[in-house]
Amino acid sequence: MGQRFADGSPLFIPDTVLRRTWVAGQEEIEVAMVGTQLVGLRAGNLVRFLPLLILLYAVGVADGLSKRAIRQAQAGRESASLYHRAKYAQVVVVATGVGGVLVWPTPVSWEFCWLLVADVVGVLAAGQWAFYKKHV
């Protein structure tokens, strides 16, 4: 579109209005385009680490359910408070991670950040399922 507007050939009236708008806000439009590309790249990076997040969540669930089975066999106490805290903390960690990745203004090693988020989610999943109800 910018290349079409760059040459001086006559245009239809709507295209002329659009050309003037483009010329008046060219810098802002280019910044918006680069910002959109950056958000797209970071979302792709997020999708790249999704299998790791799912894997560590599954490992955390398996570990938590095995701890729950041990607790049931030994008549340990259940804690609904810890169960719900771990459940809600997972949502907070993932939402903060996604929001942070998409809007952080400086370059960061996202691989380390996503490894950290996936580890924390795995530990929280283990805590959540370890304190699930004794008798369903």
SULNORFEN-V935844 format. One record per pair of residues at least 24 apart in sequence whose ideal C-beta (glycine too) atoms are under 6 Angstrom apart, sorted by sequence separation. I is the first residue (numbers start at 1). J is the second residue. D is the distance in Angstrom with one decimal. If there is no record, write none. Layout:
BEGIN
i=<I/I>
j=<J/J>
d=<D/D>
END
This chain:
BEGIN
i=<93/93/90/90/89/86/86/87/86/83/83/82/83/79/46/78/42/42/56/60/64/68/72/39/59/63/67/57/61/65/68/45/49/53/60/64/52/56/60/64/57/61>
j=<120/121/121/124/124/124/127/128/128/128/131/131/132/131/101/134/101/102/118/122/126/130/134/102/122/126/130/121/125/129/132/110/114/118/125/129/118/122/126/130/125/129>
d=<5.3/5.8/5.5/4.7/5.2/4.7/4.0/5.0/3.8/5.8/4.2/4.6/6.0/4.8/5.8/5.0/5.2/5.5/4.5/3.8/4.2/5.4/5.3/5.7/5.7/4.3/3.8/5.7/5.3/5.1/5.5/5.4/4.0/4.7/3.1/2.8/5.0/3.6/4.1/4.3/5.1/5.3>
END
